[in-house]
Amino acid sequence: MPRRYQQTPPEDLVNYIGHPVRFFTSFGKRVDGILVSVDGTTVRVAERVQHGVAQYPVEMDSIQATEVYR
């Protein structure tokens, strides 16, 4: 089976640390990056920006859809 983004429940994200992820938030923002950590109700994502990489937290309750590249 070829690798692709697959919908994944937020509670399963802890199993995919280090994988590419894609989130769609309730604010209409799409977040693409590498899953760095899952801590309670917050996930930390490393996203490529213009001059490097930025890490920032995303609250699970603001996520509408979660996909993991696997």
C-alpha positions in Angstrom: 0.0 0.0 0.0 1.5 3.4 -1.0 2.1 5.9 1.8 -0.3 8.9 1.9 -2.0 11.2 4.3 -4.7 9.2 6.2 -7.3 10.5 8.6 -6.3 9.7 12.2 -8.2 10.3 15.4 -6.5 12.9 17.6 -6.2 10.5 20.5 -4.0 8.2 18.4 -1.5 11.0 17.6 0.9 9.9 20.4 1.7 6.9 18.2 2.9 9.0 15.3 5.5 11.4 16.9 8.1 12.2 14.2 5.6 11.6 11.3 4.4 14.3 8.9 1.0 15.6 10.0 -1.7 17.8 8.6 -4.3 19.6 10.8 -7.3 21.6 9.8 -8.3 23.9 12.7 -11.7 25.3 13.6 -10.3 28.7 12.6 -9.9 27.6 9.0 -6.1 27.3 9.2 -4.2 24.3 7.7 -1.1 23.3 9.6 1.5 21.1 7.9 4.6 19.8 9.8 6.2 17.1 11.8 4.6 16.0 15.0 7.0 16.8 17.8 5.0 15.9 20.9 1.6 15.2 22.4 1.1 16.5 25.9 -2.4 16.2 27.3 -4.7 18.4 25.2 -1.8 20.0 23.3 0.2 18.8 20.3 3.5 20.4 19.2 4.2 20.7 15.5 7.5 21.7 13.8 6.5 23.6 10.6 8.9 24.7 7.9 8.9 28.5 7.5 10.8 30.8 5.2 14.1 30.8 7.0 14.0 27.5 9.0 11.6 25.6 11.2 9.2 26.9 13.8 7.7 24.8 16.6 4.4 25.8 18.1 1.6 24.2 20.1 -1.9 23.4 18.7 -4.8 22.8 21.1 -6.6 19.5 20.3 -10.0 21.1 20.9 -9.3 23.5 18.0 -8.5 20.7 15.5 -11.3 19.7 13.1 -9.5 17.1 11.1 -6.2 15.3 11.6 -4.2 13.4 9.0 -0.9 11.5 9.4 1.4 10.6 6.5 1.9 6.8 6.8 
